[in-house]
């Protein structure tokens, strides 16, 4: 599995709209066969900062995800909400085993 953490800093006035758009994208993403998890986390001490935790079953799944209509809608909807460009870090899964998902 490939795990991706996407770090997002949104404008304070856009927090509620970002949450709504991102929850809709996450729900649709979970219906993709290549996605095992798609968590949306909000920082406790700075509610304008989020982490998207995406767990992909294959190395090809991120590209398939980015080709979906729901991803394109999310990307275009949240672009003006960003306080700064989002960043990501990729990880290899260690535990639990990939087949546990």
Secondary structure by P-SEA (a helix, b strand, c coil): cbbbbbbbbccccaaaaaaaaaaaaaaaaaacccccbbbbbbbcccccbbbbbbbbcccaaaaaaaacaaaaaaaaaacccccccccbbbbbbcccccccc
